[in-house]
Amino acid sequence: MSLGVILQAAAVLFSLAAGWGWRATLQTFGLVALLSFLAEWLGSSSGFPFGRYSYTALLQPQLFGVPLLIPLAWMMMLPPAWAIGRLSAQRLNLPHLHWLLAALAFTAWDLFLDPQMTAWGFWVWHQPGAYFDIPLVNYLGWALVSSLITLAVRPSRLPIRPLAVIYSLTWGLQSIGQAFFWHQPGPALAGFLACGLFVVLAWPLHERKTA
C-alpha cells in the first residue's frame, strides 16, 4: 500500500508542478498535508467528524497516533477530485459548486477505501456502522473536511486532463482489484457506481471553452 500511495502522490505532484510550478505545488502540498493531518488527529482522538476510530500499529511511522502516510493519501486523491469536480460542475452548469462536487467525488473514493483498509487492519472502528461496518457519519466527515480543504486551497488553473486521468484510472483499477483480488464485491460495486458517476459527468476529460 505504502509504495502505491507514494507513487500516485508523486504523479499528482508532478502533474500539478507542470501547471503551477514547484513553489505553488509544494505550498499546496504543505497546506493539504497539515489540514488533513489535523483532521485525522482530531478524528482519531475525539471521534469528530468521522466517528470513533483508531489507527493500529501497522502503518508506520506515526505522529500523535496518525500514520504519516495518511496526509500523503489525501494529497494523492484530492487534486484529482478537484479536476473531476470542475469538469462535473461545468457539465451540470454549476460552476460555483465545483468545490462541493470535488468533495463528493473525493468522498466517493472512500466507498472503496475504508472497507478495504479496515479489512486489512490499518484502523478499527469503535462502533461499526451501516456501510460494511463503517459508520455513515464517516462519509459526512469526509465531505466536510475535503470541502474545507478545497475552499482553503482555492485551486485554480488546474492541469485538468492529467489529474482527471489519475482519478479515472484509480476508479477502474480499484474496482477491478477490490472485486476480483481483494474479495470485496460490495464495496467494489458501490465505489464503481459512485466514482463512475463523476467520471461519466467529467467525460471528455478536458475543460470546454465557454463564450
C-alpha positions in Angstrom: 0.0 0.0 0.0 2.7 2.5 1.0 4.5 2.3 -2.3 1.3 2.7 -4.3 0.4 5.8 -2.3 3.9 7.3 -2.7 3.9 6.7 -6.5 0.4 8.1 -7.0 1.1 11.1 -4.9 4.3 11.7 -6.9 2.3 11.5 -10.1 -0.2 14.1 -8.7 2.6 16.4 -7.6 4.4 16.3 -10.9 1.1 16.9 -12.7 0.5 20.0 -10.5 4.0 21.2 -10.9 3.7 21.1 -14.7 0.9 23.6 -14.5 1.7 25.6 -11.4 5.4 25.3 -10.9 7.1 23.6 -7.9 6.7 26.5 -5.4 2.9 26.7 -5.7 2.7 22.9 -5.8 4.7 22.4 -2.6 2.8 25.2 -0.8 -0.4 23.4 -1.7 1.0 20.1 -0.6 2.0 21.6 2.7 -1.4 23.1 3.3 -3.3 19.8 2.3 -0.9 17.7 4.5 -1.3 20.0 7.5 -5.1 20.3 7.3 -5.7 16.6 6.6 -3.3 15.6 9.4 -5.1 17.8 11.9 -8.5 16.4 10.7 -7.2 12.8 11.2 -5.7 13.6 14.6 -8.9 15.2 15.7 -11.0 12.4 14.3 -9.0 9.6 15.8 -8.7 11.3 19.2 -12.2 12.7 19.6 -14.5 10.9 17.1 -15.3 14.2 15.3 -16.0 14.5 12.4 -15.6 10.8 11.2 -16.9 8.8 14.1 -14.9 6.8 16.6 -11.9 5.0 15.2 -8.3 4.3 16.0 -5.2 3.6 13.8 -3.4 0.3 14.6 0.4 0.0 14.6 0.5 -1.5 11.1 1.1 1.9 9.3 4.4 3.4 10.4 5.8 6.0 11.2 3.1 7.7 13.2 2.9 11.1 14.9 0.3 11.5 17.7 -1.2 8.3 16.6 -1.7 9.3 13.0 0.3 7.5 10.3 2.3 10.0 8.3 1.3 8.2 5.1 -2.3 9.4 5.6 -1.8 13.1 4.6 0.0 11.8 1.5 -3.0 9.7 0.7 -5.2 12.8 0.9 -2.8 14.5 -1.5 -2.7 11.7 -3.9 -6.5 11.8 -4.5 -7.8 15.3 -3.5 -6.3 17.2 -6.5 -7.7 14.6 -9.0 -11.1 15.1 -7.3 -10.7 18.9 -7.8 -10.3 18.3 -11.5 -13.2 15.9 -11.7 -15.3 18.4 -9.6 -14.6 21.2 -12.0 -15.5 19.1 -15.1 -18.6 17.8 -13.4 -19.6 21.4 -12.4 -19.1 22.5 -16.0 -21.2 19.6 -17.3 -24.0 20.4 -14.8 -23.7 24.1 -15.4 -23.0 24.6 -11.7 -19.6 26.4 -11.8 -19.9 27.9 -8.3 -20.3 24.4 -6.8 -17.1 22.9 -8.2 -15.8 22.7 -4.6 -18.8 20.7 -3.4 -18.7 18.3 -6.4 -14.9 17.8 -5.8 -15.6 16.9 -2.2 -18.3 14.4 -3.2 -16.0 12.9 -5.8 -13.3 12.5 -3.2 -15.8 11.0 -0.7 -17.0 8.6 -3.4 -13.5 7.1 -3.4 -13.7 6.4 0.3 -16.5 3.9 -0.5 -13.7 1.8 -1.8 -11.0 2.8 0.7 -12.5 2.5 4.1 -13.8 -1.1 3.9 -10.5 -2.2 2.3 -8.3 -0.6 4.9 -10.5 -1.8 7.8 -10.4 -5.3 6.5 -6.6 -5.1 6.2 -6.4 -4.0 9.9 -4.9 -0.5 9.3 -7.6 1.1 11.5 -10.5 -0.1 13.6 -14.0 1.4 14.2 -15.2 1.5 17.8 -18.8 1.4 16.7 -19.3 -0.4 13.4 -21.9 1.2 11.2 -24.3 0.5 8.3 -21.9 0.5 5.3 -19.9 -2.7 5.6 -19.3 -1.9 9.3 -18.3 1.7 8.5 -20.5 4.4 10.2 -22.2 6.7 7.8 -21.1 9.7 9.7 -17.6 8.9 8.3 -18.7 9.9 4.9 -20.2 13.2 6.1 -16.9 13.9 7.7 -15.0 13.2 4.5 -17.3 15.5 2.6 -16.9 18.2 5.2 -13.2 18.1 5.6 -12.5 17.8 1.9 -14.8 20.8 1.2 -13.0 22.9 3.8 -9.6 22.0 2.4 -10.7 22.7 -1.1 -12.0 26.1 0.0 -8.8 26.8 1.9 -6.6 26.0 -1.1 -8.9 27.5 -3.7 -7.3 25.6 -6.6 -7.3 27.4 -9.9 -5.6 26.8 -13.3 -5.5 23.1 -12.6 -3.9 20.8 -15.1 -7.3 19.2 -15.6 -6.6 16.3 -18.0 -3.7 14.5 -16.2 -5.4 14.8 -12.8 -8.8 13.6 -14.3 -6.9 10.7 -15.9 -5.4 9.7 -12.5 -8.9 9.8 -10.9 -10.3 7.7 -13.7 -7.5 5.1 -13.6 -7.9 4.9 -9.8 -11.6 4.2 -10.3 -11.0 1.5 -12.8 -8.1 -0.3 -11.0 -9.8 0.0 -7.6 -13.0 -1.5 -8.9 -11.2 -4.5 -10.5 -8.8 -5.0 -7.6 -11.4 -4.9 -4.9 -13.9 -7.1 -6.8 -11.6 -9.8 -8.0 -8.4 -9.8 -6.0 -9.3 -8.5 -2.5 -12.7 -10.2 -2.5 -14.9 -7.2 -1.5 -17.5 -7.2 -4.3 -19.9 -5.0 -2.3 -17.6 -2.0 -1.7 -16.3 -2.6 -5.3 -19.7 -2.1 -6.7 -20.6 0.9 -4.5 -17.3 2.6 -5.4 -17.6 1.7 -9.1 -21.1 3.3 -9.2 -20.3 6.4 -7.1 -16.9 7.3 -8.6 -18.1 6.2 -12.1 -20.9 8.8 -11.9 -18.3 11.5 -11.7 -16.1 10.0 -14.4 -19.1 9.9 -16.7 -20.0 13.5 -15.8 -16.4 14.6 -16.5 -16.0 12.9 -19.8 -14.3 14.0 -22.1 -11.5 14.8 -19.6 -10.8 18.4 -20.5 -12.3 21.8 -19.9 -14.7 23.0 -22.6 -14.4 26.6 -23.7 -17.4 28.8 -22.9 -18.3 32.1 -24.5 
